Amino acid sequence: MRLVFFNFVSVLVVIWITVCEGNFVINTWSGVFEDATAEAYRTLVEDGSALDAVEQGCKVCEAEQCDTSVGYGNHPDTNSYTSLDAMIMNGDNFDVGSVGYIRKFRDVISIARYVMTYTSQTLLVGEGAEDFASMVGFVPHSATTNQSISIYNSWIEANCQPNFYENIPEATTQCGPYNVPPPSQRKLDLKPSLRVEKKHKAVPQELMNGGNERLWAANKENHDTIGMVAIDALGSMACGTSTNGVPPPNQRKLDLNPSLRVEKKHKAVPQELMTGGNERLWAANKENHDTIGMVAIDALGSMACGTSTNGANHKVAGRVGDSPITGAGCYVNSKVGGCAATGDGDVMMRFLPSFYAVTQMENNAFTSPASPQVAAAR
């Protein structure tokens, strides 16, 4: 087994390079996070699965409010509420359950596991996710506390500084509301360039073939999305989507956790896609944000990963970060390895660094600490 730590656009990524035999747990931090690791390992020793270990370990941090960045009662948003995000992933079949913007419940890693086990969906957010939690028996318990309100009031007294608004001059000195014009693509200097000059490799065909035989037929009668890509006279490109989702399925799911495994080897995500260039990033540190990210392997060789967080302090109300996004917060493949990440989540979810790391493992990119990929990452 080999561990490699590297930084990517202010992201601390913890990688488990090689699958090993026997019980093993790792998470993003030591210190106050160690109780979570100990509980996860105890679960494995008592014959629990990797999924059990990740859930139980993350639950400890949720209850203990690890480093004020996990669990209830800290990091309020711009409307004074603490909201929670979490995900859990099964490395045997790539099944995932995620929840975001949960304000009325505290057991978010467990709710995420219920989403994975009892729905065919991947990510539920906001009131809909809370309705699901109530339906399956979770007891409401607000994530917002007097501590949340106190932090929020201090922020208001400081004229809502710092905050995550941009391109709004008034937001640098005062609280909202703000008068802002409609966005215009003619204002080419609004956001720093993320242009990648190198040509991008095509998405591997095997990633386009699926393999999930339980999928409802993909046709416009039961779902659809408009997806659009455009390029302008200056060579800038943009894409966008809009949808109203899917109607209730006509059939009951026959298998809660069918295999989603694609047996063919995946090509690595092109390196040029991982080079950012966004100089406006806020410093990624534990004072203004953090996440518990955990990867575990059990006695049978099955792997799982999970995340739980209350997000960035003073985030814009409604924001869902990287933690519940598959491939950003964490990713795991029981035949290869696993990765969990923490940092500037709004950038991370654009590049899926955890997924990228595991595909690099699969392609033997990290064969030694001196390999070009590790050196470049450092």
C-alpha positions in Angstrom: 0.0 0.0 0.0 1.2 3.5 -0.8 -0.2 6.9 0.2 0.3 10.0 -1.9 -0.7 13.5 -0.8 -0.8 16.3 -3.4 -2.4 19.7 -3.9 -4.5 20.7 -6.8 -6.0 24.2 -7.0 -5.9 24.6 -3.2 -7.2 21.1 -2.7 -5.8 18.6 -0.3 -6.3 15.2 -1.8 -5.7 12.0 0.1 -5.1 9.0 -2.1 -5.0 5.3 -1.3 -2.9 4.1 -4.1 -3.0 0.3 -3.9 -5.7 -2.0 -2.7 -4.5 -4.0 0.3 -5.8 -7.0 2.2 -7.5 -6.7 5.6 -9.3 -3.9 7.4 -8.1 -0.4 6.8 -9.4 3.2 7.2 -8.1 6.6 6.4 -9.6 10.0 6.5 -8.6 13.5 5.6 -7.4 14.7 9.0 -5.9 13.7 12.3 -6.5 15.5 15.6 -10.2 15.9 16.4 -11.0 13.6 13.4 -9.3 10.6 15.0 -12.4 9.5 16.9 -14.1 9.0 13.5 -11.3 6.8 12.2 -11.3 4.8 15.4 -15.0 4.2 15.2 -14.8 3.2 11.6 -12.0 0.7 12.3 -13.9 -0.7 15.3 -16.8 -1.3 13.0 -14.6 -3.2 10.6 -13.0 -5.3 13.4 -16.5 -6.3 14.5 -17.2 -7.7 11.0 -18.9 -4.6 9.6 -18.7 -3.8 6.0 -16.7 -1.0 4.4 -20.0 0.9 4.0 -20.9 0.4 7.6 -17.4 1.7 8.7 -17.7 4.8 6.6 -21.2 5.6 7.8 -20.4 5.0 11.5 -17.1 6.9 11.3 -18.6 10.0 9.6 -21.5 9.9 12.1 -19.0 10.4 14.9 -17.7 13.6 13.3 -21.2 14.8 12.7 -22.0 14.3 16.4 -18.7 15.8 17.7 -18.8 18.7 15.2 -15.2 18.0 14.1 -13.2 21.2 13.8 -16.5 23.1 13.5 -16.6 22.1 9.8 -18.6 18.9 10.1 -22.0 18.5 11.7 -24.6 20.9 13.1 -24.2 24.4 14.7 -21.5 26.1 12.7 -20.7 27.7 9.3 -24.0 29.5 8.7 -25.0 30.7 5.2 -26.0 34.2 4.1 -29.5 33.6 5.5 -28.1 32.5 9.0 -28.8 28.7 8.5 -26.4 25.8 8.9 -26.9 23.3 6.1 -25.2 19.9 5.6 -24.0 17.9 2.7 -22.9 14.2 2.6 -22.3 11.3 0.3 -21.4 7.6 0.5 -20.2 5.3 -2.3 -19.9 1.6 -2.7 -16.7 0.6 -4.5 -18.0 -2.8 -5.5 -20.8 -1.6 -7.8 -20.3 2.2 -7.9 -23.6 2.9 -6.2 -23.9 6.3 -4.6 -26.2 8.1 -2.3 -25.8 11.9 -1.7 -27.7 14.7 0.0 -27.2 18.4 0.0 -28.5 21.6 1.6 -30.0 19.7 4.6 -31.1 22.1 7.3 -33.7 20.1 9.3 -31.7 17.0 10.0 -28.2 16.2 11.4 -27.7 12.5 10.4 -26.8 13.3 6.9 -24.3 10.5 6.1 -27.0 8.0 7.2 -29.6 9.8 5.1 -27.3 9.6 2.1 -27.0 5.8 2.7 -30.8 5.5 2.7 -30.8 7.4 -0.6 -28.3 4.9 -2.0 -30.2 1.9 -0.7 -33.8 2.8 -1.1 -34.0 4.9 -4.3 -32.6 4.6 -7.8 -31.6 8.3 -7.5 -28.1 9.6 -6.6 -28.4 13.1 -5.2 -31.3 14.6 -3.3 -31.2 18.2 -2.0 -33.2 20.7 0.1 -36.8 20.2 1.1 -37.2 17.2 -1.2 -34.3 15.4 0.6 -35.8 16.4 3.9 -39.2 15.0 2.9 -37.5 11.7 2.0 -35.7 11.6 5.3 -39.0 12.1 7.2 -40.6 9.4 5.0 -38.0 6.8 5.9 -38.1 7.5 9.6 -35.5 10.1 10.5 -36.4 12.5 13.2 -36.1 16.2 12.4 -33.4 18.1 14.4 -32.3 21.5 13.1 -28.7 21.9 12.1 -28.9 25.6 13.1 -28.1 26.4 16.7 -27.5 29.5 18.8 -23.8 29.1 17.8 -24.8 29.4 14.2 -26.8 32.5 14.9 -24.0 34.1 16.9 -21.5 33.5 14.0 -24.0 35.0 11.5 -24.7 38.1 13.7 -21.0 38.8 13.9 -20.7 38.5 10.2 -23.6 41.0 9.7 -21.9 43.4 12.1 -18.8 43.1 9.9 -20.8 44.3 6.9 -21.1 40.7 5.6 -17.3 40.4 5.1 -15.9 38.1 3.8 -18.4 36.6 1.4 -18.5 34.6 -1.8 -20.1 37.1 -4.2 -18.1 38.4 -7.1 -18.4 41.0 -9.8 -20.6 43.0 -7.4 -18.6 46.1 -6.1 -21.0 46.8 -3.3 -20.5 43.3 -1.9 -16.9 44.1 -0.9 -18.1 46.7 1.6 -21.7 46.1 2.6 -24.5 43.5 3.0 -27.2 42.9 0.3 -29.5 43.2 -1.3 -27.5 44.3 -4.4 -28.6 45.7 -7.7 -26.9 43.7 -10.4 -27.3 43.8 -14.2 -28.0 40.7 -16.3 -24.8 38.8 -17.1 -23.4 39.5 -20.4 -20.9 37.4 -22.3 -19.6 40.5 -24.0 -17.9 41.4 -20.7 -15.0 39.1 -21.3 -13.1 40.2 -18.3 -15.7 39.3 -15.7 -14.1 36.0 -14.8 -10.5 35.0 -15.1 -9.8 32.7 -18.0 -9.8 28.9 -17.5 -8.9 28.4 -21.2 -6.9 25.2 -21.9 -5.0 25.7 -25.1 -4.1 22.0 -25.6 -6.5 19.8 -27.5 -8.7 17.6 -25.4 -8.8 13.9 -25.9 -12.1 12.3 -26.7 -14.2 10.8 -23.9 -13.4 7.1 -23.8 -16.1 5.1 -25.7 -16.3 2.6 -22.8 -17.5 5.4 -20.5 -20.3 6.1 -22.9 -21.6 2.5 -23.0 -23.1 2.3 -19.5 -23.8 -1.2 -18.4 -26.6 -0.6 -15.9 -29.3 -2.9 -17.1 -31.9 -1.6 -14.6 -31.9 1.8 -16.3 -35.3 3.1 -17.5 -35.3 3.6 -21.3 -33.7 6.8 -22.2 -36.2 8.6 -24.4 -38.1 11.8 -24.5 -41.3 10.2 -23.2 -40.0 9.6 -19.7 -37.3 12.3 -19.4 -35.1 14.7 -21.2 -32.8 17.6 -20.9 -31.8 20.4 -23.2 -28.0 20.5 -23.4 -26.3 23.2 -25.5 -22.8 24.0 -26.5 -21.8 27.2 -28.2 -18.6 28.9 -29.5 -18.4 32.6 -30.3 -16.3 34.7 -32.8 -13.5 35.0 -30.2 -13.2 31.2 -29.8 -14.7 31.2 -26.3 -17.0 28.2 -25.5 -19.8 27.7 -23.1 -22.3 25.0 -22.3 -25.6 24.8 -20.4 -28.4 22.5 -19.5 -32.0 22.8 -18.3 -34.5 20.1 -17.3 -37.6 19.3 -15.1 -36.3 15.9 -14.3 -38.1 12.6 -14.6 -41.7 11.5 -13.8 -42.4 8.7 -11.3 -41.2 5.4 -12.7 -43.8 2.9 -13.9 -42.0 -0.1 -12.5 -40.6 -1.0 -9.1 -36.9 -1.5 -9.0 -36.2 -5.2 -8.9 -32.6 -5.0 -7.6 -31.7 -2.3 -5.0 -28.0 -2.4 -5.9 -27.4 -3.8 -9.4 -23.8 -3.7 -10.6 -22.7 -0.6 -12.5 -19.3 -2.0 -13.1 -17.7 -1.3 -16.5 -15.0 -4.0 -16.9 -13.0 -2.2 -19.6 -10.1 -0.1 -18.6 -10.8 3.6 -18.4 -8.5 6.1 -20.0 -7.1 8.7 -17.7 -8.7 12.2 -17.8 -6.5 14.4 -19.9 -3.9 16.2 -17.8 -4.8 19.5 -19.5 -8.3 19.3 -18.1 -6.8 19.3 -14.6 -4.9 22.6 -14.9 -7.0 25.5 -13.6 -5.8 29.1 -13.6 -8.5 30.7 -11.5 -6.6 33.2 -9.5 -9.6 34.5 -7.5 -9.8 31.4 -5.4 -10.2 31.9 -1.6 -7.5 30.2 0.5 -8.4 26.6 1.1 -7.9 26.1 4.8 -9.6 24.6 7.8 -10.5 28.0 9.2 -13.2 28.8 6.6 -14.2 25.3 5.5 -13.5 21.6 5.7 -14.9 18.1 5.2 -14.4 14.7 6.6 -13.5 12.4 3.7 -13.1 8.7 4.6 -12.0 5.7 2.6 -12.3 2.2 4.1 -11.6 -1.4 3.0 -13.1 -4.4 4.8 -12.0 -8.0 5.3 -13.6 -9.1 2.1 -11.8 -6.5 0.0 -14.8 -4.3 -0.5 -14.1 -0.6 -0.5 -16.3 2.4 0.3 -15.9 6.2 0.7 -17.9 8.9 2.3 -18.0 12.6 3.1 -19.8 14.9 5.5 -19.6 18.7 5.9 -21.4 21.9 6.8 -19.7 23.6 4.0 -17.9 26.9 3.6 -18.5 29.6 6.3 -20.9 32.3 5.1 -21.6 30.4 1.8 -24.4 31.8 -0.4 -27.7 30.4 0.8 -28.7 27.4 -1.3 -25.1 26.5 -2.1 -24.2 22.8 -2.4 -20.5 22.1 -2.4 -18.3 19.3 -3.7 -18.7 16.9 -0.9 -21.9 15.2 -2.2 -20.7 15.2 -5.8 -19.5 11.8 -7.0 -15.9 12.1 -8.1 -15.3 15.4 -6.4 -15.8 14.7 -2.7 -14.7 11.1 -3.0 -14.5 8.2 -5.4 -13.8 4.5 -4.9 -13.3 1.4 -7.0 -12.7 -1.8 -5.0 -10.5 -3.2 -7.8 -8.3 -0.1 -7.9 -8.4 2.2 -4.9 -10.1 5.2 -3.5 -9.7 8.9 -3.0 -11.2 11.7 -0.9 -10.6 15.4 -1.3 -11.2 18.7 0.4 -10.5 22.3 -0.7 -12.3 24.9 -2.8 -15.3 22.8 -3.6 -16.7 25.1 -6.3 -13.6 24.4 -8.4 -13.3 20.8 -7.4 -16.7 19.8 -8.7 -15.7 21.2 -12.1 -12.7 18.8 -12.4 -13.7 15.8 -10.3 -10.2 15.3 -8.7 -11.1 12.2 -6.7 -12.3 10.4 -9.9 -9.3 11.6 -11.7 -7.0 10.2 -9.0 -8.6 6.8 -9.1 -8.4 6.6 -12.9 -4.7 7.5 -12.6 -4.3 4.7 -10.2 -6.0 2.3 -12.6 -3.5 3.4 -15.3 -0.5 3.0 -12.9 0.3 6.7 -13.0 1.5 6.6 -9.4 4.0 3.8 -9.7 6.5 5.7 -7.6 6.6 8.9 -5.5 8.9 10.3 -8.2 6.6 9.7 -11.1 5.9 12.6 -13.4 2.2 12.8 -12.3 3.1 13.0 -8.6 5.9 15.5 -9.3 3.5 17.7 -11.3 0.9 17.5 -8.7 3.3 18.7 -6.0 
